[in-house]
Amino acid sequence: MNQIRVAVVAAVIAAGFTLASQAQNQTQPPMSAASQAQIQAEEEKHEITQPEANYHAGGSPLANEPMHPNANPKAPKMSEAEFEIGRKTYFERC
């Protein structure tokens, strides 16, 4: 009875691998010239305005601030000054 179950599980796994390899081997059909022209026209249509370029080129305002290191990955990112304010508030409440 166990040998039959093992054989069925092995057959299912083999079928899964076969389907996965066939899916990876499929290629996308070539795009028509009209589709390629439409995509190219949409890309050319979107021009970046100066305010948009300034927005994307701007750096982080916290780039020069020393950040407080924390071992907990779920802890929020905060600067040393923010951490000191939080520490002071915590100990004043206790």
Contacts in CASP RR format, 6 or more apart in sequence:
PFRMAT RR
TARGET T0000
AUTHOR 0000-0000-0000
METHOD contacts of the structure
MODEL  1
MNQIRVAVVAAVIAAGFTLASQAQNQTQPPMSAASQAQIQAEEEKHEITQ
PEANYHAGGSPLANEPMHPNANPKAPKMSEAEFEIGRKTYFERC
31 39 0 8 1.000
48 56 0 8 1.000
62 79 0 8 1.000
65 79 0 8 1.000
65 80 0 8 1.000
65 81 0 8 1.000
66 79 0 8 1.000
66 80 0 8 1.000
67 77 0 8 1.000
67 78 0 8 1.000
67 79 0 8 1.000
67 80 0 8 1.000
68 78 0 8 1.000
68 79 0 8 1.000
68 80 0 8 1.000
68 82 0 8 1.000
68 83 0 8 1.000
END
